[in-house]
Amino acid sequence: MAGQTWDRVPIDAQSIEAPLSSSAVFLVLCVADGPSPLSTVRSVLDGLDDLIKTVGFRDLGAKLSCIVGIGANLWDRLDPLKRPAELKPFASITGTAHNAPSTPGDMLFHIRAERADFCFELEKLLLTTLGDAVRVVDEVSGFRYFDARDLLGFVDGTANPAGRDIPTSALVGDEDGDFAGGSYVVVQKYLHDLAAWNAVDTAKQEAIIGRTKVDNIEIDDDAAPRKSHKSLATIVDADGTEHDILRDNMPFGSPGRSEYGTYFIGYSRHLWVVERMLQRMFVGEPAGAYDRLLDFSTAHTGTTFFAPSRATMAKLAQEPS
Ligand code: HEM
């Protein structure tokens, strides 16, 4: 049948390595107090694969995928005994010029597909199933913009790890064996001042980002007086090892409301790596030399989750005996 690719099965829940998509929904929820909402959450975790198949099988070419992340407070309710080593609520940052706020969120659903209707349908089914066990605190529908550009006009995602490097950067390993295969997820919703950005000449924009605009070539700014976004977001430890994260940022917006945004999402093996990136961006390196991208982009949310492996998710889905 036209449009169908029969050589693929629906993509499993928690497939962090699933391909970057044309459409995405970022849904952040808070779970109501009490045991009954918790049971509803467990049953949704238990049935997530089936829900993905219910929607995704209708066109396998749409490559529907869904990752659920759990915040620290909800994690402690689901399993008071064991928590991923670094999991904690997003720590707000107060910089000299710009702040990264910490905002609530117990669950994140990161839904991706080649078709916006598939993201929509899965989100609808999830929210119907969760019912009044949850409250929606944020919902963003993102879209791929030309050749993977953000709304500032730059190609976004180039330096992501690829293929075999993805697990090394994005998945917890033996250092926290009970949670191996899971990933720390940090999200931030940014709104851009596009008029101010467009008033900046291209050479300065390129110096701020650290890549050329049209052809996406990396700019060596080691000797520059002020570090670019790319350099501030590069984390090298004392041994000289570079620590990457896996990003799947999406543009979103509404020209009619003059809303132009980037939804930042980063998956990381170690939460400290994302935290250090944020420190360098907001506080600056050296302190005060913050990321000038922030002069045109304001963070409105900031929330941390842990996306468990499928095996850990199956355990969380069990009612305690
Ligand atoms: C690189 C855009 C926020 C981490 C980049 C690049 C662009 C970009 C255009 C260069 C191409 C690439 O390698 O992807 C944005 C925008 C943001 C944003 C528009 C929000 C307004 C963040 C945040 C983090 C981050 C909050 C981390 C906490 C990175 C990393 C790189 C990068 C790790 C690659 C650095 C390297 O070359 O190794 N970003 N970014 N970005 N960004 Fe961002």
Boltz pocket constraint, residues with backbone or C-beta under 6 A from the ligand:
constraints:
  - pocket:
      binder: B
      contacts: [[A, 150], [A, 152], [A, 154], [A, 155], [A, 156], [A, 157], [A, 158], [A, 159], [A, 160], [A, 188], [A, 190], [A, 209], [A, 211], [A, 229], [A, 230], [A, 231], [A, 233], [A, 234], [A, 245], [A, 247], [A, 262], [A, 264], [A, 266], [A, 274], [A, 277], [A, 278], [A, 293], [A, 297]]
      max_distance: 6.0
